[in-house]
Amino acid sequence: MQKKTGVALYYQVIEYIREKIESGEWSAETRIPSEPDLCSQFGVSRATIRQALNGLVQEGLIVKRQGIGTFVAQPALVGDLIRFVIPEKLGSQHSIISINAISPTLSIINRLKLKADDKVIEIYRIRLFSNSKEPGSLEKTYLPQEIWNGISGYDFTQPIYKMIKERYHYEMKHLLSEVRPIAINDDEALYLQLPSQTLALLLYRTWLEKDKPIMFTKIIFPADKCRYLSIS
């Protein structure tokens, strides 16, 4: 793990372990290294490791078994229960935090069906409530280089999927969604203007053109600002 300046150490450990799990490198029932081993591996204190592991337990990614160890949890059941739709009244205006070309992690490679040496563009933004301009959600969008080349001159304070549809005439009718509860870290809390460890929903969305992944987005919704209804 390469330590990132300005990012809490415990959250960097969470990101590292989460990537191991989501990429499939650590499958269900894999035993996580012990706390002393993790301390040695990451060069952090035992309190930091415990904070990271407790966060992953809350997400349901790992389970602790008394006297045995810590293991990767069995995957949650996947059901087509709710189609997550962001209401128009939330607003479509965004504030840009950063736009960077990066080497994708294995989980992003798998979601976008990329080659190992492909590059992606990461667009980090705050979505603003239309009436008050207060933060409504926090979004990280990942675009394959080929898609980025076609929309790089667009205004990224506006919805990205609309830009892609206009440029490529993609329908993008198919959307894969996954949601899980999280507690936001210090950086996310700063952008969302909330206390650290506030409960939130983490939504993963993969936009598809037919069977081809076009865009992958991670969206954090504070739990006290959003709710979802199932209409059948």
C-alpha positions in Angstrom: 0.0 0.0 0.0 1.3 3.4 -1.0 0.3 6.0 1.7 -1.7 8.9 0.3 -1.1 12.4 1.7 -4.2 13.9 3.3 -6.2 10.6 3.4 -6.8 9.0 6.8 -4.6 5.9 7.3 -7.4 3.6 8.4 -9.4 4.5 5.2 -6.4 3.7 3.0 -6.3 0.3 4.7 -10.0 -0.1 4.0 -9.5 0.8 0.3 -6.7 -1.7 0.0 -8.6 -4.6 1.5 -11.9 -3.7 -0.2 -10.0 -3.8 -3.6 -8.7 -7.3 -2.7 -12.2 -8.5 -2.1 -14.0 -6.7 -4.9 -11.4 -7.8 -7.5 -11.9 -11.4 -6.5 -8.3 -11.8 -5.3 -9.6 -12.6 -1.8 -12.7 -14.8 -2.3 -15.4 -15.6 0.2 -14.1 -17.4 3.3 -10.5 -16.3 2.7 -8.9 -15.6 6.0 -7.6 -12.1 6.4 -4.1 -11.7 7.8 -3.9 -11.1 11.6 -3.9 -7.7 13.1 -0.1 -7.8 13.9 0.6 -9.0 10.4 -1.5 -6.2 8.9 0.3 -3.7 11.2 3.6 -4.9 9.9 2.5 -4.9 6.3 1.0 -1.4 6.3 3.3 0.2 8.8 0.5 1.5 10.9 -0.7 1.1 14.5 -3.0 -1.7 15.8 -5.6 0.9 16.5 -5.6 1.9 12.9 -6.0 -1.7 11.7 -8.9 -2.3 14.1 -10.6 0.9 12.9 -10.3 -0.3 9.3 -11.5 -3.8 10.0 -14.5 -2.6 12.0 -15.4 -0.4 9.1 -15.3 -3.4 6.7 -17.4 -5.4 9.2 -20.0 -2.7 9.1 -20.0 -2.8 5.3 -20.6 -6.5 5.4 -17.4 -7.3 3.5 -15.7 -9.3 6.3 -16.7 -11.2 9.4 -14.9 -11.7 12.7 -15.1 -15.2 14.3 -14.2 -15.3 18.0 -11.0 -17.3 18.6 -10.6 -18.2 14.9 -9.9 -15.0 12.9 -11.3 -12.6 10.4 -12.7 -13.8 7.0 -14.1 -12.5 3.8 -17.8 -12.6 4.1 -20.1 -14.6 1.8 -21.4 -12.3 -1.0 -24.8 -10.7 -0.3 -27.8 -12.0 -2.2 -28.4 -10.1 -5.4 -31.9 -9.3 -6.3 -33.7 -7.1 -8.8 -35.7 -5.3 -6.1 -35.3 -1.6 -6.8 -34.3 0.4 -9.8 -32.3 3.3 -8.4 -33.4 6.5 -10.0 -32.0 9.9 -8.9 -34.9 12.4 -8.9 -34.7 15.4 -11.2 -35.3 17.7 -8.3 -32.0 16.7 -6.8 -30.5 18.9 -9.5 -28.0 18.1 -12.3 -25.3 20.7 -11.4 -22.0 19.5 -10.2 -18.9 21.0 -8.6 -15.6 19.5 -9.9 -13.1 18.2 -7.3 -10.6 16.6 -9.7 -10.1 15.0 -13.1 -7.2 12.6 -13.5 -5.9 9.9 -15.9 -5.2 6.9 -13.7 -4.2 3.2 -14.0 -7.4 1.3 -13.1 -7.6 -1.1 -10.1 -8.5 -4.7 -10.9 -12.1 -4.2 -9.8 -12.5 -1.3 -12.3 -10.8 -3.3 -15.0 -13.4 -6.1 -14.4 -16.4 -3.7 -14.4 -15.4 -1.9 -17.6 -13.9 -5.0 -19.3 -10.6 -3.3 -19.9 -7.1 -4.6 -20.7 -4.5 -4.5 -17.9 -2.5 -1.7 -19.5 -5.6 0.5 -20.3 -6.0 4.0 -18.8 -9.2 5.4 -17.4 -10.2 9.0 -16.5 -11.5 9.5 -13.0 -13.9 12.4 -12.6 -14.5 13.3 -8.9 -17.5 15.6 -8.4 -20.0 16.9 -5.9 -23.7 16.8 -7.0 -25.5 19.9 -5.7 -29.1 20.1 -4.6 -30.8 22.5 -7.1 -32.6 24.6 -4.6 -29.9 25.3 -2.0 -26.7 24.3 -3.8 -25.7 22.2 -0.8 -24.0 18.9 -1.4 -26.5 16.2 -2.4 -24.0 13.3 -3.3 -20.4 12.6 -3.9 -19.5 10.9 -7.2 -16.5 9.2 -8.8 -16.9 8.4 -12.5 -14.6 6.2 -14.4 -14.4 6.4 -18.2 -12.4 4.3 -20.7 -9.8 6.4 -22.6 -11.7 6.0 -25.9 -14.9 7.5 -24.4 -13.0 10.3 -22.8 -11.3 11.3 -26.1 -14.8 12.0 -27.5 -16.1 14.2 -24.7 -13.0 15.8 -23.2 -14.1 19.3 -24.1 -17.5 19.1 -22.5 -18.7 20.9 -19.4 -18.3 18.3 -16.6 -20.5 20.3 -14.2 -23.4 18.7 -16.2 -24.5 15.0 -16.4 -21.9 12.9 -18.1 -24.2 10.3 -19.5 -26.0 12.9 -21.5 -22.7 14.0 -23.1 -21.9 10.5 -24.1 -25.3 10.0 -25.6 -25.0 13.2 -27.6 -21.5 12.4 -28.9 -21.8 8.6 -29.6 -25.6 8.3 -29.9 -25.6 5.5 -27.4 -28.9 4.5 -25.9 -27.4 3.4 -22.6 -30.7 1.8 -21.5 -29.1 -0.9 -19.5 -27.8 -0.1 -16.0 -26.2 -2.4 -13.4 -26.7 -1.1 -9.9 -25.3 -2.3 -6.5 -25.9 -0.6 -3.2 -24.3 -1.1 0.3 -24.3 0.9 3.6 -21.0 2.7 4.6 -19.7 5.2 7.1 -18.1 8.1 5.3 -14.4 8.9 5.9 -12.9 12.3 6.8 -12.4 13.4 3.2 -15.9 12.5 2.1 -17.3 14.2 5.2 -15.5 17.4 4.3 -17.0 17.5 0.8 -20.5 16.5 2.0 -20.3 19.0 4.9 -21.2 16.2 7.4 -19.5 14.7 10.5 -17.0 11.9 9.8 -18.5 8.3 10.1 -22.0 9.6 9.1 -24.0 6.7 7.7 -24.5 6.8 3.9 -25.4 4.6 0.9 -22.7 3.7 -1.6 -24.2 3.1 -5.0 -22.2 1.4 -7.8 -23.6 2.0 -11.3 -22.3 0.5 -14.6 -23.8 2.0 -17.8 -24.0 -0.4 -20.7 -24.4 0.1 -24.5 -25.8 -3.3 -25.3 -23.3 -5.5 -23.5 -20.4 -3.1 -23.6 -19.6 -1.2 -20.4 -19.4 2.5 -21.1 -19.1 4.2 -17.7 -18.7 3.1 -14.1 -19.7 5.4 -11.2 -19.5 5.3 -7.4 -22.0 7.6 -5.7 -22.3 8.3 -2.0 -25.7 9.4 -0.7 -25.9 10.6 2.9 -28.6 8.5 4.6 -30.4 11.4 6.1 -30.9 13.1 2.7 -32.2 10.3 0.5 -34.6 7.4 0.6 -35.7 4.9 -2.0 -39.2 3.6 -2.9 -39.9 0.4 -4.7 -42.8 0.7 -7.2 -44.2 -2.5 -8.6 
